[in-house]
Amino acid sequence: MQMILDITRTAIALLFLFYASWSDYKTREVSNKVWALFAPPAFALTFVELVLYGSTQLLLYGICFSITAALGLLLFYSGGFGGADAKALMCLALALPFYPEKLSLPTAVENSPITQRFFPITVFSNSVLFAAFTAVAILFYNLFWRLRTHQQLFEGDHGKESIGKRILVMITAYKVSTNKLKEKWHIYPMEDIERSGENWKRKLIIVPRDEGRAEIVGRISGAVENGTIPDRVWATPGLPMLIFILAGLITALLFGDIVWACIRLVLR
């Protein structure tokens, strides 16, 4: 019976995250109905299993959810996460607070203490690692673009920005035309225009947001039409983090905590 409950909880988590990832990829939006349908059975099945087979872990269940929810909210309000990403982590904490050991899944690495007691945190760390690989790919794309076009990555006012800010832009964004910026609503500008009289100043943006996107694109388009700036501006595709969370979940189920395994490998 406990194995059936573990299989059901894991299947529900995978099913909902698969759908949410697909929706995030296609539209960059996930309906709140997904989480409203995900959360009740996730909580009910986990609560029943703990009452029947591990009542001593009920307190730890609450602690795990609280930590995961706090992490999701912190990332959301700091701009590092979207609302759907935070809700996905919370629902995952309801469904799979601990590693489902009864499934006897093939594990290539030893599960960390975090995986055993705070499984959503392992999923999160795995997903961040996968997202980091994307940052490396974007960085190499920008360096290749520089070699191929012989154009400056940061010209004009951008050259006065801090090194840290320029590095962050280089690993999260690439240059696109203003037409593409207008057509692809899920591509967010990573720079803005400040106008003071007849003077125009370009500045880099670290955290792109939906709010004000149209106004920023309008200012950039106006500057390009006036010939004030070239028709290549920094923008980010707004990669759907839910896909990385899904990949982090599958990896955590099959292989465990990748970050923990890397740390142990380095410390040996």
ABEGO torsion letter per residue (X at the ends): XAAAAAAAAAAAAAAAAAAAAAAAAAAGBBBAAAAAAAAAAAAAAAAAAAAAABAAAAAAAAAAAAAAAAAAAAAAAAGABBAAAAAAAAAAAAABABBBAAAGBBBABBBBAAAAABAAAAAAAAAAAAAAAAAAAAAAAAAAAAAAAGBBABBEAAAABBAAAAAAAAAABBBBBAAAAAABAABBBABBBBBBEABBBBBBBABBBABGAAAAAAAAAAAAAAGABBABBBBBAGBBAAAAAAAAAAAAAAAEBAAAAAAAAAAX
